[in-house]
């Protein structure tokens, strides 16, 4: 591959921005090339200059930016080209897949109209010929019912389908260079696996060069031929993917690899281990029985439409003991966050029981629940969305003290806040700063400090580390483990990242369309998953080891996650009970080993003896 003439050559590239605080160097002296049919991975944490590198290559640098150095595509210099000249290159021979397709696709144009625009501009192809070409690519990226999708708008498609539409749009003119900026970050693990397989197939078929930006070293292990590691805008290491993973030379590369949570490892690789699980006879703090949450949704039908129940949580039961962490996993729309909010009474359950210390709070009034909030806290996914931008971080952290300990003096509250900030690894000098003045990791620590200031007995972490860089994520996980050991708190940890769940949790519960399909101890579930859905989730999660990742046999699910409005969608794995008439059968949970419950499903090869008659 290295003998082929490079399709992209970047030499001494520098990108800087003139701001009110002076000149900021985003990229400094970066050089690498990409051969046809080769995937080069750009890795590094937020602010390392990855995205600015490909934006400079596409001529999309912001107005206050300045680009120096050379970017040559098939021997032609791109730096300095006029906008009109770049427009003839972009979308034609060079294409880009952005991180969030919902913000990249035009919301008021149908999928077909948007894709036809590129064909008309760069190939002069219109009408039926264009429609045939668009349908061909939508089918190649495995969009179901492709002809119907032509007339739909972006918001009518799932996240996975939108990302596949973005890939089809990028490949429509069969470019020789594809730049992908975090193309799978917002996707569920099974959809991510589909998208990565698709990109790999298209690269092999078309021999296009691929630059893949990601912070996920598992994705790099799976996709990349060569890797460029960036830090603070500078390349710190580059080389073949196997060499980078087996013998990293730079400390920063080693740190990235060591900080990655791994599915193929039982321990945390030298980091603090989780606390021992509580004895089985420990009384439960929280006991949830047959919890259901439904929302009325307007759907097409009749003259004015009709209302159908969306079963977000559909009969979930579990318990949680002091000092224990229960992981809740599943894809978007499976009901994880709704379950957490119903447990905390942030949304009202439709049916079922939520017993906190033996008292059912599912039907309690707001006044009755309020005193319990001292012991029931939550850490949200996006701290900037949950912290008041008009309040200092000190004021945000002290707010629970004002509610539950109003007799504390101002000085005592400030002392408590400073002590908690130091405990969270935050400089107490930041007490008067605002959220926008802190990094994402620092704001997440503020959110945890606010939740912990009252020393609660239960903390719900709703995707609390999913948006963080791997090194910050590892620090937050270390902190949660230390806090659990210190306070003996119970945690409900919600995540779509199975490798993080394996590191932190004692037990794991897998949700599918609002129902539990499998629950077991961490070691039992990850070593002996029984349900096909659990197996597919584990199989789709990438492992940061190029040799193992490329040799893994994957369990694949066909199509996208069904709609929770479909009452029969829950029988996807038990088709033998699917009938046209009568009540929809509800798969039972069967105990296949002590503490290991699995939902009924149609047995496949090797699973005939899974259930006793």
N, C-alpha and C positions, 0 to 999 in steps of 0.2 A: 504493500500500500504506500510505503514511503517513496517507492520509485516513480509513482505517478506525479505528474505536475500538479502542484497545489491549486485548488479552486479558490482558496482564500489565503492571503498572506498579510499578516499584521506585523508591522515593524516599528519599534520605538513609539508606540501609540501613547499619547498623553491627552487627558481630558481634564480641563479645569473650569471652574465657575467663579465669576466675579459676584460677590455678595456684599451685603452691608457690613459683614464681619471680615471682609477681605477676600483674597483669592483662596479657593478651596481646590486642592488637587485630588480629583476623584480617581484618576488612573495615571500611573507613572511608568513610562519606559516598558510597556508590555509588548512582547513579540511572541507569535506562534503562527503556525499555518495549519490548514485543513486540506487533506487530500480527498478526491472523489470517493464516495462510499465509506468515509471515515467519520467516526464520532469523537469529537474532542469535548471533554467535560470541563467547564469552568466552575470551580468550587471555592467556597469561602463564606464567611458570615456576612450579615447585613453591613453595608458600607464598605465592602471590599472592592467595589468597582466592577462587579460582574455585569450588571445590567447596563451601566454606562458604556462598557466596551462594545456590546452589540448595538446599542442605540447609536453610537458614533459610527459604527460600520454601516448602519442603515441611513445615516444622515438625519437622525431624529433627535440630536442633542438640543436641549433647551436653548432659548434665545440668549441667555447670559453665559452660555458655554463656549469654550474655545477648544478646538481639536488640533493637535499637532502630531506629526509622524505620518505613517503611511498605512493605508488599507487598500490592498489590491485584490480585485475580484477577476479571476481568469486573466490576470496580467494588466487589468485596467485600474488606474488609480481612482478611488472613490472620494477621497478627501479633497474638498475644494470644488466638487461638481455643483452646478447650479441646481435649484429645486426642480426645474423642468427636466434636467438630465437625470437626476436621481429618481424621479417619478417613472422614468422609462425603465429603470433597473428594478426598483422596488415592486414586489408582487409579480414580477415576471421571472427573471433569472435568479433573483434573491428574494426570499420570503421569510416572514417572521411569525412565530406563534407566541402570543402574549400570555401572561400568567392568568388573567381573568377574562374569559371570553365574553362574559356578560357586559363588561365595560368596553370591550373591543368591537363587538358586533353592534351595528346600528339598530336601536330598539324599534324604530318605526318602519323598518324595511323587512320584508319577508326574507327567509333564508335564500330562496331562489334568486330574488332580485339582487341581493348583495353579492352572490357568487357570480351572477351574470355580468355585473359591472366590471369585474376584473378581466373576464374573458373578452368583453367588448373592447376594453381599453388596450389590452396588450396583444390580443390575437385577432381582433376584428371579427370575432365569431358571435353571432346573434341568433335569436329565434330558436327553431327546433334543434338546430345543430348545437347551440349553446346548452339547451336543456338536456340533450342527450349526454353531453360531456359532463355536466353537473351531476346528473343521475349516476353516471358511471363512477364518479369519485365518491359520491355519498354512499354508494353500495360498497366500494372498495374499503371505506372506513367503517363499514358494517353499521350503517344507520338503518334501523328497521323502517319499513314502509317509506322508502326514500321519496317516492313521488308525492306522497301526502305532505312530507316535511317541506317541500319546496314552497308551500303556501302558508307555512307557519312562521310565527315571529320568535325571536330568541327566547323570550320569557316562557314560551310554551314548551320548551325542551328541557330535559334534565341537564345537570351540570356536565355529566359525561358526554351526552350527545352534543351539547354546545361546543365542548372541547374538540370533539371529532369533526364538527362542522368547521371549526377554525383550521384544523389540519387539512381537511379537504379543500378549503378555500386557499390555503397556502400552497398546496400541491397542484392546484388546478392548471396552472401554466407550466407544470413540470420543471420547477426551478432546479438549479445545480447547487444551490446553497440554501440550507434551512437553519434559521436561528431560532432556538426555542428557549424562552425565558421563563423558568419555573413552570413548565406546562402542566404539571400534575400536582402542584402544591395544594390546591383547594379541592382535590378529588378524593373520593373514598378509595380504599386500598384496592378493591376489586376493579373499579373503573380505572384507577391508575395503572394497574397491570395490563388492562386492555389497551390503553392509550400507548404505553411503552412498547407493547408487542407490535402495535400498528406502526409506530414510528420506525421501529427496527426493520419491519418488513418493507416499508416504503423506501427506506434508505438502501436496502439490499436490491430492491427491484429497480430503482431509478438511478442508483449510484450517486445520489446527491450527497454532498458533504453536510455534516450536521454539527452545529455548536450547541451543546446542551448546558444550560445554566441551572444549577440546583445546589441546595445546601444538604441534600440527602445523599450520604455516601453509599447507601444501598442502591439507589437509582444509578449512581455512577458505576458501581461494580457491575450492574446488569447491562448498561448501555455503552459505556465509553471504551474506546481503544486507547486513547491517551488522555492525560489529565493535566490541567494547569491549576495550581492552587494559588489563590490570591488573598492578600491581607493588606488592608489600608491602602488599596489602590495599586499595590505592587505584586508581581509574581514572586512567590517564595520558593516554589518547587514545581517542576514539570517532568513528565516522563510517561512511559507505558503504564497502563492501569495496574497490571500485575505488580510491577516494581513499586509503585506508589503505595499499594496496600500491604505488600509483604515486607518492604524495606524502606519506609519513609525516612528521608534524611533530615528534614527540617522539624524543629520542635512543634511548630504550629500545625503541621500536617499530622504529626503523632497525636497532638491534643484533639484534633477533629475526629480522628479515628477512635481514640480512647473514650471520647465523650458520647459517641453514638450508642444508644441503647440497642441491644441485639437480641433477636429471637433465638439465635443458636448458642446462647450462653446462659447457664443457670445462675451465675453470680453477677455482680455489677463491675467486674474487672478491677478490683482494688478500691472501688468507691464504697462509702458506708452502706452496710447491708441493712435490709429492712428488719424491723423488730420481729421477734418470734410471734406467731399467731397466738391468740388467747386460747386457753384450754376449751375443749368442746362443750363442757358443762357450764361455761360462763354465761350468766343471764344476758339476754339481748337488750341493748339500749333501744333499738328500733326494730319493729316488726311490721312488715307490710304484707297484707293479704288481699289477693284478687283485686288489685288496684286498677281502676279504669278511668281514662280521661278521654272524652269525645268532644269534638267541636262540630257545630253545624256548618256545612259548606254548601254554597250555592253551585249547582251543576246544571248543564244544559238538559232540557227535557220539558216537553209541553210548551204551552204558549209563553209562560213567564219563567220557565226553568223550575227546578225543584230543589229541595234541601236534602242533603244526604249526610249521615254522620261520618266524620273522619275519626277513626279509632286510633288516636295517637298512642295511647297506652291501653292494652287490651287484656287485662287479667294477669298482672305481674305480682309475684309473691317472693319475698326474701326477708332475711333478718340480718342484723349487723350488731356485733359485739364491741365492747370497749377495746381500743388498741388494735382494731382490725381494719383493713382496707379492702373494700369490695370494688373490683373493677367492672364497669359497665361498658361493653363494646358493641359495635354494630355500625352500619352505614347511615348516612344522612337520611332522616325521615323514619328511623326505626323507633323513635320515641325516647331516646336517652335523656335529652334535656327536659322534655315535658315530664318525664318520670321524676327527675330531680326537683323540679319546681312544684310538683304535686306533693312530694314528700315534705317539702318545706312550707307547703301551703301558700306558695306564690301563685299557683293556679288551683282552682277548686276541683277535686276529684269528682267524677261522675258517679262512681260506685267503689266499694271496697273499704278497707280499713288501714289506717296508719297509726300504729300504737307507739308512742314515745314514752318510755319508762312505764309501760302498762296502760297508759291513758290514750284512748282513741282521739286523735285530733283531726280526723278526716272531715268531721262535721262540726268542729269547734268554730265559734265565732271569731272574728278578727280580734276582739278584745280578749278572748280566752287564749288565743295563740300568742299575742304580743309578749307576755312575760317569758314564754319559752324561747323566744328568739335569741336570748342571751346564750343559749347552749346550741343553737342551730344556725350555722353560718355557711356562706357560699363564696367561692372564688370564681369569678367569671372568666371566660376565654379572653375577652378584649378589655384590658384594664382601662384604656382610654375611654371606652364607651360606658364603663361603670363608675369611673371617678368623675366628680363634678369639676369641669375645667376652670370654674370660678373660685374653687376652694384650694387652699394650699394642701400639700400632702399631709402636713401635720393636722390640719383641721379635719381632713377626711378620716385619718386614723383615729382621731379622738372623738369623732361623732358618736360611736356606740357608747363611749363613756358618758357623754352628756345625757343619753337616753336612759341608761341602766344604772349609772352611778352619779346622779345629779348632785350629790352632796360633796363630791370631790372638788377641791379648790382648783383654780386655774393652774397654779404651780404644780400641784400633784398630777393633774392631767398631762401637763407638758413633760413632767419627769417620766410618767408612764409611757408616753409616746416616744420619747427619746430612747428609753430603755428597749422598747419593742423594735424601733428602727435599727438600733445596734444589733439586736438579736437576729434581725432579718438580713444583716449584711449591708444595711443602708447607712450612709454617713448621717448622723444626727444633725449635721449642719444644713442638710437639705430640708429641714422641717418647714421652712417658709417658702420653699419652691413650689411651682405649679406643675401639674402633670406634663405639660408640653415641654418643660425644661429637663425632663428625665428621659432615659432610654426605655425601650419596651421592657427589658428585663427588670429595670429599677421600678417601673410602674407596676409590674406584676408582683414584685416584693411589697409594694405599698398595699396592693389589694389583699395579699396574704396577711400583712401586718394588721390591717383593719379587721379582717376576719378573726385574727388570733388575739386581739387586744383584750377581749373578755374571757380568754381561756375557755373556749366552748368545748362541748363534749362530742359534737359531730360537725364535721366540715365537708361540704360538697364541693368538689373541684370539677367544674364543667369545662373540659378542654383547656385546662389552666396553663398548659405548657405547649400547646400545638403551634402557636405563632412565634415561638422563640427560637433563636439560634441554638445549635446543639450544645455549645459550651454553657450558655445561660440556662438552657433546659436542664442540663446535668446539675448545675448549682441549685436550681429550684427543687429538683427531686431530692437532692441531698438535704435541703432545708426541710422539706416536708417529712422526710424520714426522721430527722433529728427532732422535729416538733412532736411527731407521734410518740417517739420514745420518751420525750420529756413530759408530755401532758397526758399520755395514754388515750389520745383522742381517737374516735372512729372516723373513717373517711369513706365517702362514696366518690370514687374516682372515675369520671366519664371521659372516654377518649376513643378516637378511631385508630390510634397508633398502638398496635398490639405489642410492639417491642417495649414501649414505655410502661404499658400495663404489666408486662412480665417482670419488669424491674421493681415495681412499686407495690403490687397488690398481693394479698394472701389468697383471695378467692376471685373468680371471674364469672360474670353473667353475660351471656351473648343474647342480644335482642334482635329480632327480625320482625318488622312491621308491627311493633308494639307488643310482641309476645316473646317470652323466654324460649329459646330453642336448646340451650345447653347452659348448665352451671356446674362448676366443679372447683376444686382447689387449683391454684395456679399451676403447680407441677403436673397435676393430673390432666388438666385441660390442654396444656401446651405439649405434653408428651403423648397423650392418647386422646385426641379429639375424636368424637364419635359422629356428630351431626355433619352432613355434607356442607352446610353453610359455614360452620366453624372451620372445617377443613379448607374451604375455598378462601376464607379470610386469611388464615395462616399461610396458605400457599402463595397468596398474592403479595404478602408483605416482603419487601426486598431485604436481603441480608448483605451487609457490607463485606463481602468476600467474593471477588470475581470468579474464582474457581467453583465454589459451591453454588453461586447464584446462577451461573450459566449451565450447570448440570442438574438443577432442580427440576423435578417433574411437577407440573402445576395442576391443581384441581380448578377447573374453569366452570363458571356458571354462564349459561347462555342468556343473552339479552340484558336489559336493565332491570333495576328493582321495580316491581309492580307498584301500582298506586295503592296507598292505604285506604282509598275509597272503595276498592274492590274487595267485597266481603270474602271472596274465595281465594284471594291472593295468598293467604296464609297456608294454603294446601299445595303450594308449589312443590314441596318436598314430600307430599303424601298424595300423589295423584290418584292412587287406588281408591281414596275416599271421596273423590270429587264427583258429585252428582249434579244433575240438572235441576232436580226438584228437592223440596224439603229444606230443613235447617242445614246450615253449613257446619260440617264436622269440625270440632276443635281438637287438634292433636294434643294428646295427653303427655305430661312429663313422666318418664319412666326412670326409676333408679337403676342404673346399670352397674354401679359400684357404690360403696359407702360415700354419701355426699355428692355423687356424680349423677346429675339428672339430665336426660336427653329427651327432646320432643320426638314423638313418633314420626317416622319418615319411611318411605318405600325403600326396602333394603336393596343395595347394589352389590356388586361382586365383593365377597369377603365380609358382608355385613349380615348374612342370613341369620346368624345366631345371636344377633345383638339383643333381641328382646325375648324374654322367656314367654312361653305360651300361657 
